[in-house]
């Protein structure tokens, strides 16, 4: 069984690995974007903690439906107020719009079911796999190339994920 210090190192490796995998460079960062991403991370952390308390070991689907409905209503209000609300204009745009909504809905429900099954900490750590999967799909689907720094970051994320899931 890993010690507390080992667990802290493993958990800390996740964000460091993500930073490397995403090839973040300090000079190209937008301060407003960084602030918004930090605010989003804090908001997600609050949602995860509160939902894990509300859901417990129960059915995660109804609370997830309520959260998604509330977020959707808020998004529609903000989009309508800003005047930037535009629906797809082509059939392929509609297919992508509907497909991405369905896949996102499934992922959101699956995440909150994972929170109720394995706990908020492990479920959050496993969400780091998103970046690894995205990088892999970028290489396979889009033909992108990864730098050695990104490969090292991906390896670090994988080590953190494996380490965090060990008892």
N, C-alpha and C positions, 0 to 999 in steps of 0.2 A: 504494500500500500504506500503511495507516495506521501512524503511529508508535506506540511503546510507550505514550506519554502519552495518545494518542487512544484506544488500546485500553483503558487503565485507566479513562478517563472513560466509555467506552461500557459496559464491564462494570459500573461503579459505578452507572450510570443505571438498571440493571435493578431492584435492590432499592429504590432511591429511588422509582422509578415504581410498584413494587408497593405500597409504603407509601401512596403517594397514591391509587392505584387502589382499595385496600381501605379507604380513608378511616379510617386508624387514628388514634385520638385518645388522647393520653396519660392523660387523667383516667379513662377507662373501662377501662384495661388491668388485668388480673389478674396480679400478679407471678408467681404459681405457673404460670399459663398461659404467660406469656412465657418462664419458665425451661424449661418442658416443650417449647415450640416451638424454643427454642435447642438443647436437648438432641437433639430430633428432627433438626434441621438438621445438627448435628455428626455424628449417627449416619448420616444419609443420605450425608453427604460421605465418611465412612469407607467405607461400603458401595460407593459409586461408585468411589473410588480403588482399593480392594482388588479389586473385580470387574473393573475395567479392566485391572489387572495379571494377574488370573487368566484372564480371557477373552481378552485381547489382540485379535487379529483373528479369533478362532475363533468357534464357534457359541455364542451367548449363552443358548440355551434350556435346556440341562441345568443350568448353575449357577443360573439364575433359578428353575428348578423346585425345586432344593434350598433356595434362600433362602426361597421362598414356603412350602414345606413346613415348614421350621423355624420360620418366623414364625407360621404357622397353628397349629402344635402349641403354641408358647409362648402364643399368644392364648387357645387353648382351656384351657390349664392355669390361666392367670391368671383367666379368666372363671369357670371352675369353682370356683377357690379363693375368689373374691370373692362368689360366689353371685348374680352379676348376669347370668348367662347365660340369655337368653330367645330362643327362636326365633319367627319370625312366626306369627301366629294366623289370618291370612286368606289367601285365594288371591292377592289383589293384593300382600300383604306378601311371599309366597313368590316371586311373579314379580319383584318389585323386588329381593329378596335374591339370587336366582339371576342376574338380569340385571346387577346391580351387580358381583357377583363375576366374571362372565364379562368384562365390560367392563374391570374393574380388572386382571384377569389379562392380557388382551390389551395394555393400556397398559403394564403392568410389563415384559412380554416385549419390546414395541416399544422401550421406553426403554433396556433393556440391549442390544438389538441396535444402537440408535443409538449407545450408548457405544462398542461395538466398531467401528462404522463411521466415526463422526466424532470420536470422542474424548470423554473425560469432561467437559471444560470446555464445549464447544459443546452437548453433550447437556443438561447442567445449565442452561445459559442458555436453551435452547429450552423447558425446562420452565416458564419464567416465563410462557409463553403460556397456561398453565392459568388464571391469574387473569383474563387478557383474555377468554378464551373463557367463563369462568364469569360475568363481568360482562355479556358480550353475551347469554348465555342468560338471565340474570336479567332483562334488559330485554325480550327477545323472548318468553320463556315465562311469566315471572311478572309482567310489566308494571312492573318496578321502574324508578325514575328514577335517573339518574346525576347527581352534582353536577359542577360545572366542575372541581373539584379532582380528582375521579375520572377525568374525561375527560383531563385533563392527565397524570395518572399513567399511564393506558392508552397515551397517545401516547408518553410517555417509555419505557415498556416496549417498544413497537413499534420506536422508534428504536434502543434498545439491542439488540434482537433482530436488526434489519437490519444494524446496525453490526458486531455480533459475528460475523455469518455472512459478512461481506465479507472477502476475502483482502487 
